[in-house]
Every structure is written in C-alpha cells, then in structure tokens.
Amino acid sequence: MTAAAALKAKPSESKTDSGVAHKERAKLADALSGALADTYLLFLKTQNFHWNVVGPLFYGLHKLTEEQYEDLGESADTLAERIRAIGFLAPGSFAQFSKLSEIKEESGTPTAEEMIKQLVHDNELCAKRFRDVAEAAEEVNDVKTADLLTERIGQHEENAWMLRSLLA
C-alpha cells in the first residue's frame, strides 16, 4: 500500500515548486513514508529491548540501545519533516506504520542474543530500503532527500556493526 493510499494524502495547502515534478515528489513521499515507518517501528523495538534486556549482556546492550533509539527518534522526525517539505502529509499512526513498514514487531521477550540478532537484521533492512529510496531521489535530482538517506544508511550500518560486536 502506498503512503498516499494509507493516508488519503493530498499535497499540502501551499503549492510546492522545488524543481522536482509533483509526480516524482509523490513517489518519493510514498517511499519516504515506508522509510519513516521502518524507522519508527525500529525505534519502538529498540526501546522495548532497552527496557527489557536481562542477562550478562545487560549493561552493554542497555547502553547501546539507548543511544540507538534516541537517534532513531530524531531520525523519524527528520524523515517526517522531509515528507512535509516536499509537499505531502507524513504518516503518524501505528496502523499506518504497520501497513508501510517491513520491520516485524516483537511482542515477546526474547533473549539478549535474539534481541541483538533482530536489531542487526532490522538495521540492515533499513540500510537496504533507504539505499533504494536514495537512488530514486537521485534519479529526480532531489539531492536533499538523497543526502538525508545516505547519512541514515551509514548510521544503520554502524548500528548493525556495533550490535554484532556484542556477540563476538
């Protein structure tokens, strides 16, 4: 489902004329909405694991997940504001995020090792998805969106590396 369908989105009231055609911005808004949904659900999962981790990996994982969920919270805000800046409404409910996200929620309490494996997988999933959206932004010369996503790709790759290092 596209973000436009999930939101019944309309362009913002003020006309946006940034040099990128409306049709291309609409496609980018849809793709960014998926990236936002992934970011928000990863934020929620990371914070859940931060609260509920136990065992010998507690301290390291507790500290690392706190840093990561704080970054993800800021990132969600930045992505939503980018969607607004290109002229569309950002999704903002769990129902919308669930429809748009590729991240799978965790309703149980896995072991610390399983938490790490899930977070590694989800950060890598975000890096891959963001790479696709960045390429789409570059194709229509939306350098701001491409730059924003390039930065996030690097952060997700770093997050996955740091998490994997806890299991070494």
N, C-alpha and C positions, 0 to 999 in steps of 0.2 A: 504494500500500500504506500502511496506517495504521501509526503507531508501535506501537500495541498488537499488530498482526499481526506487524510486524517483530521485536518484542521478545518476543512472547507475554507481554506485560506484565500484571501484576496490581497492584492497589492496594498501597501499602506496608503493612507489617505493622500499623502503628499506624493506627487509624481517623482519617481526616481529616474534620473538621467545621468548615469555614471559612465557611459560609453560602452556598457555591456547591454545587449538587447534584452528586453523583458523575457522572452522565451528562454534564453540562456540563463538569466538570473533565476527564473522559476525552477529550472533543472538543478541549478546549484543550491537553491533553497531546500529543495527536496533532499538532495544528497547531504547537505549540512544538517538537516533535521535528523537524518539517520545517525550522523556522527555525534550530534548532541545527545540523542537518545542513548547511544552506546556509552558516551562519557558519563551521563547521569546514572545509568544503571551500574557502571563500573564504580563510580563514586559510592553508590549505596552499598554495593557488595564489599568494597574495600573498607568502608566504615563499619559494616556489620562484622567483618573478620577482625578488625581492630578491637572492637568491643568484646569479642567472644573467643579470641585465641587463648589456648592454655598449653601447658607443657614446657619442655626445655627450650623451645624456640620463642617463648612468650615475649621476652623483653625486646629482642631484635625485631621480630615481626610487628609487635605492637608499635614500636617507634617508627619503623619504615612505613607501615600502612597509614599512620597518622600524617606523615609528610605527603604521602601519595594522595590520600583522599582530600587533603586541603588543596593540593594542586589541581585535582580533578574538579573540585567545586569552583575554583576560579576559571578553569577552562570551560566549564559548562556555561558560565556567564558570558565569557568572551564569544563562544560559538553562537549563543542565542542572540547576542548583540550584533554579530555579523549578519545573521539571517535578517534581522530588522534593518540593518544598514543597507542591504541590497533590496529592500522593499517588500519583505514578506513577514508574516506572523510566525513566531517560533512556537513549537510545541511546548507544553508545560505541565502535562498531567502524566501520572503513572500509566494510565490507559494508553495515551498517545505514545509514550516512550516504549511501552511493551510491544506495541504494534510495529514500531520503527526500528527497534534495536535487534542486534544479532547476539547480544550478551544474554546468557541464560542466568536467571535468578537462582540463588541458593536459599532454600527455605529451611535447611537443616543446619547442623553444626558439625562440619567436617573436622578432621584432624588438622593440625597446623600444616603438615606436609601437603595435604589435599587442598587447603586454602591457598598455599603458595602455588601449587600446580594450576589451580583455576585462575588465579590472578595473572600468572605468566601467560596462559592461553588467552585470556581476555585482553591483556595489554598488546599481545601480538596481533590479535584480531583487529583491535583498534588501529594499530600501525598499518596493517594491510588495507583496511577500509579507507583510512584517511589518505593513503597514498593514491587510491583510485579517485577520490574526490579532488585531491590536489591536482592530479593530471587533468581532470575535467575543467578545473578552474584555469589552469594554464592554457588549455585549448581555446578559451574565450577571452584570454588576456586579463583575467581577474587576478592580478598579482598579489593583492592584499589577502584574498582568501587562500591562494596557493602558499603564501608566506606563513600565514597563521597555521595552516595544516602541516607544513613542513616542520615547523617548530614542535607541534604536537607529536608528530611521528617520532622525532628524536626523543622526546620525553617518554613516550610509551616504550620505545626500545630500551631506554635506560632503566625504566621501571622493571621491565621483564628481566634484564640482566641482574639487577640488584636482588630481585626476588629469587632467581635461580641460584645466586651465590649463597643464599641461606641454606640451600640443600646440599651444597658441595661438601 
